[in-house]
Amino acid sequence: MPDFDVHEHRHALKQLRDTGDTSLWENRKAIDCPVCSEPFDRLFTTGKSTAQFPENDGARFCLARDEETLHLFRH
């Protein structure tokens, strides 16, 4: 699986939150998910080894991990 570089797609993403360790992005240009090849709605990134998420609202998620970052794509 190819790495997903947020900076390469920055023109199509709107940053909603950044804590320094994690960030949340909105997909404004229908970028395809590198896992399933379908457009995703939101992207969560973290360099941390663990993360806690609120209760799932029925959305579908795809995960991708590169050397430094875990990417969570919400559909």
N, C-alpha and C positions, 0 to 999 in steps of 0.2 A: 504494500500500500504506500502511495506517495505521501510525503510529509505535507501538512497543511500549514502554510505560513500566513498568519493574520496580516502581516505587513504587506504581503503581495496582493491581498484582497481589501486593503484598508479603504479604497475608494468606494467600495460597495457595502461597507459595514458601518453602522453607527454604534459607537460605544455608549452603553447604557450605565455601566458601573465598572469601577476599577478600584480594588482594595490594595493593590501592590502585589498581592499573591494570586489574586483571581481577577478575571474580567468577564463581563457579560456584553454581548454584541447583538445587534439586530441586523438581519440580512436584508438589505434594501434593494438588491439587484438580482435576487433569485440565484445566488451562487449554489452550485450543486455540492452536496455532501460527498466527501471523498470515500465514504464507506458504501453508500447505497446509490449514489449518482442522482438522487432526487434533491430538489431545492430544500433547504432547511430554513426555519424561521429565526431561531436564536442560536447563539454559539456561546458556550461557557468554556473558559480556558483557565487552567491552573498549573502551576509548577509544583504545587504541594503533593504529597503522596496520598493524602486523604482529603475528602470534602464531604460536607453534609448538605443534603438537598431537602427542600420542603416536600410535603406530600405530593405524589404524582397526580396530576389532574387529567390523566388519561392520554396525555401526549406520548408520542413515540420518540425514542432517543437512539442515537447512534454514537458510538465512542471511537475515537482514534487517538493513538498515542505515538508521539515521536520521541526523540531522545530526551527532550527537555520538558515537554508539555503534554498534558492530557486534554483533548478537545471533546466536548459534549455537544452534539447537535440535536436540537429539539425540533420535531416536525409537527 
